[in-house]
Amino acid sequence: MERNYNLEVIKTGFLKKRSKIFKFWNSRFCILTETYFFTYKGIEKNSECTNSIALSAIMNVKNTENDYINSFSIQTNNSILYFIAENNEIRNDWVNIINKTIINLCK
């Protein structure tokens, strides 16, 4: 999937994402837009998109500190994705801004 540069970008940054099958932690460049949360293998323009989640499909975003330090999860109706931020402040910022963007989408 190519990056859609027509969407308003709310937040970007690197997070570690746990792979679904092998449970490895991989660095991913994440982009939160007004309607989607994307993960990419890198920051380059032609980097492979590994996840594209419509914010309308997200059921829950929460800290999962009990599982891993500085971690959070994004739950949709058919999966749960786990992420680790560099520190607690960055993790809280991602959780808060994703939740706020979802609320704004529903208005």
N, C-alpha and C positions, 0 to 999 in steps of 0.2 A: 504494500500500500504506500503510495506517495504521500508526502506531507502536504496537508491542505493549508496553504498560507493565507487563505481567505478567512479562516476562523480567528477570532480574537484570542491571543495567548494570554492566559492569566498567570501561569507560573511554569518555570522550567528548572531542571536540575537532574543530577545523577542520584539514583537510588540503587540499592541492591535488591533484586527480585528473585524470589525462589522459583525455580523451574517446577512445573507441575509433575513431571514424570520422575526425574532423578533426584529432585529436591536439592540441587546445587544452587548456590547463590551467585548470580551473574549481575554485573554492573549494567544498568540500563539508563539511557537518557530519557527522562520523562517530560511530557508536555501536557499541561492541563489547559484546555481551551474552554470557551463558554459552553460547549456541549459534549466534549469528549475528553477522555484521558488516554494518551498514547504512550507506549514505551518503544524505544528504538535501541538497536545494538550500539549505536554511536551517535555523535553529534553532527556528523557530516550530512549534507543534504540528501545523499543517496543511500543513507543507512537503512537497513531492513527494519520495518515496523514489526515488532513482536506481539503487541497487543493494541487493540483499539476498542475502548469501552465507552459506550454511550452513557453519559451521566444519568440519563433517564432509567437506565438498567441497574444502577447501583442501589442496593438495598441498605447497605451499612458500611461506614468507614470508621474504624476505631483503632485505638492503641492496643497492641498485643504485647506489651512489655513483659508479661509473664512468660512468653515463649522465647523471645530474643530481645536483647537490649536495643532500644531505639527502633522497635519494629511497629508496624501497623498493618492492617488488612483492609482490603476492599472486597466486599461481598456483593455478588450479583445473584440473579436467580438460579444460575447454573454453575457457579464457581466461586472460590475464594482465592484472591491473590495476596501474597505476603511480600512486604517490603521492609528494608532496613535503611534508615537514614544515618548520616554521619554522626549526628548527635541528637539529643532529646529536643533541643530547640527547633531543629530542622524538621524532625518527625512531627512535632506538634503543629508547626506551620503548615505542612502538607495536609494533615488531617483536618485542620480548621479551614483552610482555603478550599479544599475539595467539598467539605460539608456546606460551606457558605455558597459556593458556586451551584451546588445542587439545589439549595433553597431558592436562590435567585432564578434558577431555571423554572422552578415550579410556580413562580409569581405570575 
